[in-house]
Amino acid sequence: MTKHRGLRIGLILGAIAAISLLHYRTGTHHLWLHQLFQRGYYLPVLLAALWFGLSGGLLAATAAGLFYVPHILLAWGHHPDQSLTQYIEIIMFFVIGGLTGTLADQERRDRAKVQETAQKLSDVLAQLQASFEQLRRADRLSALGRLSAGLAHEIRNPLGAVEGAIQILRRPELPEATQQEFGELAQREVDRLKGLLADFLGFARPAAPRRLPTDIGTLLESVRLLAAETARMSGARIEVEPPENLPSIAVDPEQIKQVLLNLVLNAVQAMPNGGKVVLKAARKADSIVVSVEDEGIGISPEDLERVFDPFFTKREGGTGLGLSIAYQIVNGHGGHIQAWANPDRGMTFSVTLPLNQEQFPIGPRMAASQAGTGTLSAEGVR
């Protein structure tokens, strides 16, 4: 920094000396050259003011005046009019140097304030990030506690049923028909446990999506066919509004199909007296929005805030993992899932998937991801 300062001072003094030398070496009959050299003093004065502020501008103006005044006295003393003009020019050196230096000092003060404010903001941001990380850790621990409690609660009932069935089956005098009945009961509860654990693993370690170009219209029709029989048995019907001019989207078709099937079956279960489920898709900006609308009993506002929480369910026999897994799948595609009450009756669940999938590479799932994948259950919160 000191070296640069010395070079700048040397440059300013050298420029003033060079301009003064040109004045002294040029004859007075070249008036236009002297006027040009005279304006040349402004350059070092301005540089000094910009580099060193008010003091630098005034000192440079003083140096320019000291170099220039002897030339005025020697060369123009017998021309009072010319001398007066040149003395006024020296005064202008000080005016320009003072104004420019004042502005340069003000700019430095403002820049220092901005840097100080930026540093304070950076410190505050660092503190906020540290606090956020602490909150995230606390939230993860809290979520782990809720998951553990929910899993223990869900496992306890089927384990109790299996234990009771085993105790009864151990009776030597038990009739064969009763043995078969309780054996089937135990098998059902074991199957339920396996399904619960598969769902839990699917929630805890969801597979990475295998993205393929997918036609949304074809996907919606596939979901309708898969859920058609369940809907018919419940007295409901599923309709697909054909999407118009939608581009293909790079998603994992099986995962998104599971998400939509879960939403459709939830909608059917929410209509015990029958009704209509409507599947439709539309483009919104750079995303595709798929919605599932039903005419069911709806969800209360207090429950609506928790529908995607793991193990939250209002359905008897449900695990409460279906919508949580759906949320994870959609989030893994860079999208989001929402739910709201319809104006008249029923609910609408919407799945928003971004069209720009460049940051999400298309390719096979990692073997490590597949190892923790479970089958998505067709159950929800209702």
PLY file of the C-alpha trace (Angstrom):
ply
format ascii 1.0
element vertex 382
property float x
property float y
property float z
element edge 381
property int vertex1
property int vertex2
end_header
0.00 0.00 0.00
2.86 2.40 0.88
4.60 1.55 -2.41
1.48 2.39 -4.41
1.09 5.62 -2.49
4.67 6.63 -3.30
4.20 5.82 -6.99
1.06 7.93 -7.13
2.72 10.89 -5.46
5.66 10.58 -7.85
3.32 10.42 -10.83
1.46 13.56 -9.74
4.63 15.58 -9.08
6.19 14.32 -12.31
3.14 15.40 -14.32
3.16 18.86 -12.73
6.89 19.21 -13.38
6.54 18.02 -16.99
3.72 20.47 -17.72
5.69 23.30 -16.12
8.76 22.40 -18.19
6.67 22.60 -21.35
5.54 26.08 -20.28
9.10 27.26 -19.69
10.42 25.75 -22.92
7.66 27.18 -25.15
7.84 30.68 -26.47
5.15 33.21 -25.56
4.22 33.63 -29.23
2.63 30.14 -29.04
-0.29 31.37 -26.94
-2.58 28.47 -27.79
0.05 25.96 -26.56
0.35 27.75 -23.24
-3.43 27.67 -22.86
-3.35 23.92 -23.54
-0.52 23.32 -21.04
-2.35 25.47 -18.52
-5.39 23.14 -18.68
-3.03 20.20 -18.37
-2.48 21.02 -14.68
-6.04 19.87 -13.99
-5.13 16.25 -14.68
-2.66 15.78 -11.79
-4.87 17.92 -9.52
-7.87 15.69 -10.25
-5.83 12.50 -9.80
-4.48 13.75 -6.46
-8.01 14.63 -5.29
-9.37 11.23 -6.35
-6.51 9.27 -4.81
-5.88 11.29 -1.63
-9.07 13.26 -1.04
-9.37 16.93 -0.12
-5.84 17.26 1.27
-4.37 15.62 -1.83
-6.34 17.89 -4.19
-5.32 21.05 -2.34
-1.66 20.03 -2.10
-1.54 19.22 -5.80
-3.17 22.58 -6.60
-0.56 24.28 -4.41
2.28 22.46 -6.19
0.85 23.35 -9.61
0.57 27.00 -8.54
4.15 27.11 -7.19
5.49 25.66 -10.43
3.34 27.93 -12.59
3.63 31.34 -10.84
7.34 31.90 -11.74
6.49 31.30 -15.39
3.68 33.86 -15.18
5.99 36.44 -13.64
8.84 35.83 -16.09
6.94 35.35 -19.34
3.72 37.29 -18.90
4.58 40.04 -16.43
4.45 42.65 -19.20
0.96 41.44 -20.23
-1.32 42.29 -17.28
-4.44 40.91 -18.97
-2.82 37.53 -19.65
-1.32 37.41 -16.15
-4.71 38.04 -14.49
-6.30 35.23 -16.49
-3.56 32.83 -15.48
-3.81 33.76 -11.78
-7.55 33.11 -11.96
-6.68 29.70 -13.49
-4.54 28.94 -10.43
-7.53 29.74 -8.20
-9.53 27.26 -10.29
-6.90 24.61 -9.51
-7.83 24.96 -5.85
-11.58 25.00 -6.57
-11.42 21.85 -8.69
-9.03 20.10 -6.30
-11.18 21.04 -3.27
-14.52 19.98 -4.77
-13.19 16.74 -6.23
-11.32 15.91 -3.01
-14.44 16.56 -0.90
-16.53 14.29 -3.11
-13.81 11.61 -3.07
-13.66 11.72 0.76
-17.44 11.46 0.95
-17.39 8.48 -1.41
-14.75 6.77 0.75
-16.81 7.36 3.88
-19.93 6.00 2.19
-18.03 2.97 0.90
-16.62 2.32 4.36
-20.14 2.48 5.81
-21.41 0.08 3.16
-18.55 -2.32 3.88
-19.17 -2.05 7.59
-22.88 -2.72 7.07
-22.09 -5.62 4.76
-19.77 -7.10 7.39
-22.45 -6.74 10.05
-25.00 -8.38 7.76
-22.53 -11.17 7.06
-22.04 -11.71 10.78
-25.80 -11.71 11.37
-26.26 -14.15 8.49
-23.62 -16.45 9.95
-25.40 -16.32 13.31
-28.74 -17.02 11.65
-27.25 -19.96 9.76
-25.81 -21.35 12.98
-29.19 -20.93 14.69
-30.92 -22.51 11.71
-28.59 -25.51 11.85
-29.35 -25.91 15.54
-33.07 -25.74 14.81
-32.67 -28.29 12.04
-30.84 -30.66 14.35
-33.51 -30.20 17.01
-36.24 -30.72 14.40
-34.56 -33.90 13.15
-34.35 -35.23 16.71
-37.98 -34.32 17.29
-39.03 -35.98 14.02
-37.02 -39.07 14.94
-38.82 -39.21 18.26
-42.23 -38.91 16.59
-41.32 -41.55 14.03
-40.10 -43.94 16.70
-43.21 -43.41 18.81
-45.49 -43.85 15.79
-43.72 -46.97 14.61
-43.80 -48.50 18.11
-47.52 -47.76 18.37
-48.29 -49.29 15.00
-46.21 -52.41 15.67
-47.65 -53.01 19.14
-51.19 -53.94 18.03
-50.28 -56.61 15.43
-47.62 -58.01 17.76
-50.21 -58.31 20.49
-52.57 -60.11 18.13
-49.82 -62.51 17.02
-48.85 -63.17 20.63
-52.46 -63.92 21.55
-52.88 -66.24 18.57
-49.67 -68.12 19.46
-50.83 -68.61 23.05
-54.13 -70.03 21.86
-52.45 -72.26 19.26
-50.30 -73.78 22.02
-53.35 -75.39 23.64
-53.20 -79.13 22.88
-56.96 -79.65 22.89
-57.63 -76.91 20.31
-59.84 -78.07 17.41
-58.30 -78.09 13.96
-60.73 -75.44 12.63
-59.81 -73.09 15.47
-56.12 -73.73 14.87
-56.57 -72.76 11.22
-58.55 -69.64 12.13
-55.92 -68.34 14.56
-53.11 -69.38 12.23
-54.68 -67.24 9.50
-55.10 -64.39 12.00
-51.42 -64.54 12.90
-50.46 -64.64 9.21
-52.59 -61.56 8.48
-50.98 -59.64 11.31
-47.50 -60.70 10.15
-48.36 -59.52 6.63
-49.56 -56.26 8.13
-46.27 -55.85 9.97
-44.30 -56.54 6.80
-46.33 -53.96 4.91
-45.85 -51.43 7.71
-42.09 -51.95 7.75
-41.96 -51.75 3.95
-43.83 -48.44 4.08
-41.57 -47.17 6.84
-38.44 -48.06 4.88
-39.91 -46.42 1.80
-40.46 -43.26 3.83
-37.11 -43.35 5.63
-34.99 -44.21 2.55
-36.91 -43.29 -0.59
-35.39 -44.48 -3.87
-33.84 -41.91 -6.16
-36.18 -41.29 -9.12
-35.36 -42.90 -12.46
-36.36 -40.09 -14.77
-37.81 -40.93 -18.16
-39.71 -38.79 -20.68
-43.32 -39.33 -19.60
-46.67 -38.35 -21.13
-48.88 -37.04 -18.34
-52.13 -37.92 -20.14
-51.10 -41.56 -20.47
-50.05 -41.61 -16.81
-53.43 -40.27 -15.65
-55.30 -42.86 -17.70
-53.14 -45.61 -16.23
-53.99 -44.44 -12.70
-57.70 -44.39 -13.57
-57.58 -48.00 -14.81
-55.69 -49.16 -11.71
-58.23 -47.59 -9.34
-61.36 -48.26 -11.40
-62.36 -51.52 -9.70
-61.90 -50.14 -6.18
-63.93 -47.07 -7.13
-66.72 -49.22 -8.65
-67.00 -51.31 -5.50
-67.35 -48.10 -3.45
-69.98 -46.62 -5.75
-67.59 -43.94 -6.99
-66.39 -43.09 -10.47
-63.11 -41.69 -11.71
-62.95 -39.23 -14.58
-59.88 -37.95 -16.44
-60.02 -34.57 -18.12
-57.70 -35.05 -21.12
-54.86 -32.54 -20.91
-54.25 -30.43 -24.01
-50.85 -29.81 -25.60
-48.80 -30.76 -22.59
-45.13 -31.56 -23.23
-43.51 -34.73 -21.97
-41.87 -34.39 -18.59
-38.81 -36.16 -17.20
-40.06 -38.00 -14.11
-40.02 -41.48 -12.66
-43.36 -42.72 -14.06
-43.75 -45.51 -11.50
-43.12 -43.23 -8.55
-45.48 -40.51 -9.80
-48.07 -43.19 -10.61
-47.82 -44.39 -7.00
-48.32 -40.85 -5.72
-51.42 -40.27 -7.89
-52.84 -43.72 -7.15
-52.49 -43.04 -3.44
-54.32 -39.73 -3.82
-57.09 -41.27 -5.94
-57.68 -44.17 -3.53
-57.71 -41.73 -0.62
-60.33 -39.71 -2.49
-62.45 -42.84 -3.09
-62.22 -43.79 0.61
-63.36 -40.26 1.52
-66.64 -40.80 -0.39
-68.48 -43.58 1.51
-71.71 -42.68 -0.29
-70.14 -42.54 -3.72
-69.24 -39.56 -5.85
-66.84 -38.42 -8.52
-63.04 -38.15 -8.54
-61.60 -35.92 -11.25
-58.01 -36.23 -12.47
-56.64 -33.37 -14.56
-53.37 -31.75 -15.53
-52.37 -28.33 -16.82
-49.26 -26.34 -17.53
-48.51 -23.45 -15.20
-45.44 -21.40 -16.14
-42.52 -23.87 -16.15
-44.36 -26.64 -14.30
-47.00 -29.30 -14.81
-49.74 -29.29 -12.16
-51.72 -32.52 -11.67
-54.79 -32.29 -9.44
-57.08 -34.87 -7.85
-60.51 -33.49 -6.89
-63.12 -35.43 -4.91
-66.60 -34.90 -3.49
-65.87 -36.54 -0.16
-66.22 -35.66 3.49
-63.18 -33.40 3.42
-60.52 -32.75 6.06
-60.86 -30.44 9.03
-58.66 -27.32 9.02
-56.69 -28.49 12.06
-56.01 -31.88 10.42
-55.18 -30.29 7.07
-51.97 -28.86 8.55
-50.80 -32.37 9.46
-51.89 -34.50 6.50
-48.32 -35.01 5.30
-46.90 -35.79 8.75
-45.74 -39.40 9.15
-48.09 -41.68 11.13
-50.88 -39.12 11.14
-54.09 -40.81 10.06
-57.83 -40.67 10.73
-58.50 -43.94 8.95
-58.94 -47.02 11.06
-56.21 -49.53 10.27
-54.12 -46.98 8.37
-50.46 -46.32 9.11
-50.40 -42.64 8.12
-47.36 -43.10 5.87
-49.03 -42.97 2.46
-49.12 -39.19 2.09
-45.74 -38.80 3.80
-44.16 -41.08 1.20
-46.00 -39.22 -1.58
-44.60 -35.97 -0.21
-41.07 -37.41 -0.24
-41.41 -38.68 -3.81
-42.69 -35.36 -5.13
-40.01 -33.47 -3.21
-37.38 -35.79 -4.73
-38.59 -34.65 -8.17
-38.06 -31.00 -7.23
-41.81 -30.39 -6.95
-44.35 -29.90 -4.18
-47.71 -31.30 -3.14
-50.57 -29.30 -1.64
-54.08 -29.86 -0.34
-57.07 -27.57 0.14
-60.83 -27.77 0.68
-63.09 -27.28 -2.33
-65.61 -24.40 -2.21
-68.63 -26.74 -2.17
-67.46 -30.10 -0.80
-64.53 -32.46 -0.87
-60.82 -31.85 -1.25
-58.27 -31.14 -3.95
-54.71 -32.45 -3.85
-52.32 -30.96 -6.39
-48.89 -32.20 -7.45
-46.60 -29.62 -9.08
-43.67 -30.96 -11.08
-41.08 -28.67 -12.73
-40.62 -29.02 -16.50
-36.97 -28.00 -16.31
-35.34 -31.15 -15.03
-31.75 -30.36 -16.11
-30.56 -30.34 -12.51
-32.16 -33.77 -12.00
-30.29 -36.27 -14.21
-32.17 -39.01 -16.02
-30.73 -42.41 -15.20
-31.09 -45.64 -13.29
-31.61 -45.69 -9.55
-28.61 -46.30 -7.39
-28.43 -49.83 -6.02
-28.00 -48.47 -2.53
-31.23 -46.50 -2.90
-33.13 -49.54 -4.12
-32.03 -51.52 -1.08
-34.24 -49.42 1.20
-37.31 -49.18 -1.03
-40.70 -50.39 0.08
-44.05 -50.65 -1.68
-46.19 -47.55 -1.41
-49.40 -48.38 0.40
-52.66 -47.04 -0.96
-53.81 -45.49 2.27
-53.90 -41.98 3.64
-55.14 -39.84 6.44
-58.84 -40.13 5.80
0 1
1 2
2 3
3 4
4 5
5 6
6 7
7 8
8 9
9 10
10 11
11 12
12 13
13 14
14 15
15 16
16 17
17 18
18 19
19 20
20 21
21 22
22 23
23 24
24 25
25 26
26 27
27 28
28 29
29 30
30 31
31 32
32 33
33 34
34 35
35 36
36 37
37 38
38 39
39 40
40 41
41 42
42 43
43 44
44 45
45 46
46 47
47 48
48 49
49 50
50 51
51 52
52 53
53 54
54 55
55 56
56 57
57 58
58 59
59 60
60 61
61 62
62 63
63 64
64 65
65 66
66 67
67 68
68 69
69 70
70 71
71 72
72 73
73 74
74 75
75 76
76 77
77 78
78 79
79 80
80 81
81 82
82 83
83 84
84 85
85 86
86 87
87 88
88 89
89 90
90 91
91 92
92 93
93 94
94 95
95 96
96 97
97 98
98 99
99 100
100 101
101 102
102 103
103 104
104 105
105 106
106 107
107 108
108 109
109 110
110 111
111 112
112 113
113 114
114 115
115 116
116 117
117 118
118 119
119 120
120 121
121 122
122 123
123 124
124 125
125 126
126 127
127 128
128 129
129 130
130 131
131 132
132 133
133 134
134 135
135 136
136 137
137 138
138 139
139 140
140 141
141 142
142 143
143 144
144 145
145 146
146 147
147 148
148 149
149 150
150 151
151 152
152 153
153 154
154 155
155 156
156 157
157 158
158 159
159 160
160 161
161 162
162 163
163 164
164 165
165 166
166 167
167 168
168 169
169 170
170 171
171 172
172 173
173 174
174 175
175 176
176 177
177 178
178 179
179 180
180 181
181 182
182 183
183 184
184 185
185 186
186 187
187 188
188 189
189 190
190 191
191 192
192 193
193 194
194 195
195 196
196 197
197 198
198 199
199 200
200 201
201 202
202 203
203 204
204 205
205 206
206 207
207 208
208 209
209 210
210 211
211 212
212 213
213 214
214 215
215 216
216 217
217 218
218 219
219 220
220 221
221 222
222 223
223 224
224 225
225 226
226 227
227 228
228 229
229 230
230 231
231 232
232 233
233 234
234 235
235 236
236 237
237 238
238 239
239 240
240 241
241 242
242 243
243 244
244 245
245 246
246 247
247 248
248 249
249 250
250 251
251 252
252 253
253 254
254 255
255 256
256 257
257 258
258 259
259 260
260 261
261 262
262 263
263 264
264 265
265 266
266 267
267 268
268 269
269 270
270 271
271 272
272 273
273 274
274 275
275 276
276 277
277 278
278 279
279 280
280 281
281 282
282 283
283 284
284 285
285 286
286 287
287 288
288 289
289 290
290 291
291 292
292 293
293 294
294 295
295 296
296 297
297 298
298 299
299 300
300 301
301 302
302 303
303 304
304 305
305 306
306 307
307 308
308 309
309 310
310 311
311 312
312 313
313 314
314 315
315 316
316 317
317 318
318 319
319 320
320 321
321 322
322 323
323 324
324 325
325 326
326 327
327 328
328 329
329 330
330 331
331 332
332 333
333 334
334 335
335 336
336 337
337 338
338 339
339 340
340 341
341 342
342 343
343 344
344 345
345 346
346 347
347 348
348 349
349 350
350 351
351 352
352 353
353 354
354 355
355 356
356 357
357 358
358 359
359 360
360 361
361 362
362 363
363 364
364 365
365 366
366 367
367 368
368 369
369 370
370 371
371 372
372 373
373 374
374 375
375 376
376 377
377 378
378 379
379 380
380 381
